[in-house]
Amino acid sequence: MKRIMLCTLIGATGIALSACKEPFNVRPAFLQGEIQMTQYDGVTDDLLTAGLGATGIASTTPPAFDDALNPTPAELRRLAIYNNYRALVDTVPGGGYGTFFGPGVGTSGEGLIAGREYRAYMTVPGSNVPVTVMAQVPDSFDPAQPCMITAPSSGSRGIYGAIGTAGEWGLKKGCTVVYTDKGTGTGSHNLETDAAQRLDGTLTTADEPVQFRADLNDTKRADFSAQWPNRFAWKHAHSKQNPEADWGRHVLQSIRFGFYVLNEQFGRKLANGKVLATITPENTRVIASSVSNGGGASVRAAELDDQNLIDGVAVSEPNVNPEVDRRFTIRQGDGPVITRHSRSLLDYTTALAVYQGCANLAPSVRDAAPLNAALNPPAIGANICQSLALKGLVTGATLDEQATDALRILNDEFAIQPEQNLLAPAHFGLSVAQSISMTYANAYARAGVEDRLCDLSLAATDSNGAVAPLPGAAEAALFSTSNGIPPSAGVNLVYDGAVGQPTLLAASVSPSDGLADHGLDALLCLRGLASGRNPASGEALTGRDRGWSERIARGIDAIRAGGDLHGKPAVIVTGRSDAILPINHTSRPYVGLNQEVEGAGSGLRYYEVLNAHHLDVLNGFPGFADRYVPLHHYYFQALDLVWAHLEDGQPLPPSQVVRTVPRGSMGTPLSAANLPDISADPDPADRIVFADNQLRIPQ
């Protein structure tokens, strides 16, 4: 049943309404500049697919620009939606696209959705760095039964980063979907040319509002470029704002933005030009949602929601860093009791950056991990192992023994589940841990591009790994092609301290050992900043490094989640094999913390999906397709469950392990037999319970 405005209740009793006036629609003070609005007809262009439809999104041929050096805003938008959709969802035939999810599923034709799109800049108190906000209002939106879904971007992606996840589900439901890049996004600043992106993604060197420019005046920028030519600053890494500390506020602001544009569109217009706000939090169903970083942002928004803007939460694989609470432990089946849970993102990710390159060669992983040989040259892996051994960081007389010890360190000392071992090599080869470590260390420290933490910078590189200018066509397309966290779209991680000259990190020779070891010295530096200690000696950092490490620690404290969802009905769905956000430090301990904080008043349910992981897009490749199922399917189920609970009073199913069945071959399409539903009454052996201060997960 819908919530009813208090004024309406009072009016129904016949009591005078003089003290209970409907509010006027007021533009939120956090908005900066003009709101851009575009209407899409759902035929030639649309909200969900930019006119490409389900077939165009699935096509391996991306939409092109008429002029590669000067793409139009519409062309940039179309390519951004294409790339962002395909980055999170497996669109390869047989993997569930077009059957269980996709623009055409549950709709007619190609799934094009007509409506209006509003975009603007906003800021949070204490910051002048623009954050992008967007609201998509489908023509199917019913102002008499309003609903709203939040869609903060996943990862460090831009404003369309959740278009294929929360965006698709919400638009098909007829809900307004509110997005924010949450202070991340492309936001590139070419320090050589001063070029940056406008709100619509086009490049400019003029003094006008842009998504991000580094905090350097012209003289300092010129001096920096003279010493470090062709470098880029990136908003997430170099805004000096630690945007993650405000992700929850960004989501709450996006909701308020959504109400503002809805009332401008549907509110009652008065003769004096004012608009009555007839669509309000009291009569609108609002679900905080999204995946990965976006999911974490929505969780934090629900914790911060002191105005009851949010009715329920449905998130997938959230990047949430719970406050460390040693009152409870975690145990999977008869496995070890995990007490050292709730490590921060930077803590476990820098460990992966340091050790995974060697662990890729462990006998249990080397030949079994998909794409391992293709993405990770064995010679570099052997050099990483040798360097770690020389520094006393792994033991063993042989390469196999050293690699096995590196894997043991990750699984045992860092509580990273063995289920992720076959996925982690591909992530290392794609520089996932390396890019997260560099970006978040800078963000948490509130460092500027000029600080070059651990001698790392961002630039394009040539075939030899040397710094080079980014081609003009590549830079013009960055808004559409970048994932917001280099290496991305031709901009790479560069180790300025490499032997010889600044070099692509993956091809770098470290000064400490003279080995081509993937720039291990730089990665060990990041590990030291995260831990506060020299990784080799174990001694506490001193001097400048200690100062940066202390700043990083304060930055991490600012992003910790408290576990209090205020009793809101909430669902977290996570894949057990997640190799980017290990579940013993994210979803699992958040559930445990929530139980400690809210106890019997908690409305949170947790569904852990077997044979599922973080990046469904990898399921489109051999070796992944036969082992893993799309977590995306269960994310949509989570949204369905929360919706049914809020609208129809259906109880949320108990927390449980979902036992999926891999299809075994890319040639075998996924069917319902592979993807059992989250059960309303799971077998006792599948239930996740919190008892005696322990979160107990069935094997």
Salt bridges, closest charged atoms under 4 A:
GLU22 OE1 - ARG268 NH1 3.83
ASP45 OD1 - ARG77 NH1 3.42
ASP45 OD2 - ARG78 NH2 3.71
GLU117 OE1 - ARG77 NH2 2.90
GLU168 OE2 - LYS172 NZ 2.95
ASP181 OD2 - LYS235 NZ 3.04
ASP194 OD1 - HIS189 NE2 2.71
ASP194 OD1 - ARG213 NE 3.54
ASP194 OD1 - ARG221 NE 3.46
GLU208 OE1 - ARG198 NE 3.12
ASP215 OD2 - LYS240 NZ 3.59
ASP218 OD1 - ARG221 NH2 3.63
ASP246 OD1 - ARG249 NH1 3.01
GLU303 OE1 - ARG300 NH1 2.76
ASP305 OD2 - LYS568 NZ 2.94
ASP311 OD2 - ARG3 NH2 3.00
ASP311 OD2 - ARG285 NH1 3.61
GLU317 OE1 - HIS614 ND1 3.34
ASP325 OD2 - ARG327 NH2 2.64
ASP347 OD2 - ARG343 NH1 2.96
ASP347 OD1 - ARG527 NH1 2.80
ASP400 OD1 - ARG366 NH1 3.03
ASP405 OD1 - ARG408 NE 2.75
GLU413 OE2 - ARG408 NH1 3.24
GLU450 OE2 - LYS240 NZ 3.06
ASP455 OD1 - ARG452 NH1 3.45
ASP496 OD1 - ARG231 NH2 2.54
ASP496 OD2 - ARG452 NH1 3.02
ASP513 OD2 - LYS391 NZ 3.58
GLU550 OE2 - ARG546 NE 2.99
ASP564 OD1 - HIS566 ND1 3.64
ASP578 OD2 - HIS614 ND1 2.80
GLU596 OE1 - ARG327 NH1 3.90
GLU608 OE2 - ARG576 NE 2.71
GLU608 OE2 - ARG588 NH2 2.74
GLU647 OE2 - LYS2 NZ 3.60
GLU647 OE2 - ARG285 NE 2.95
ASP681 OD1 - ARG687 NH2 2.71
ASP686 OD1 - ARG659 NE 2.63
ASP692 OD2 - ARG696 NH2 3.46
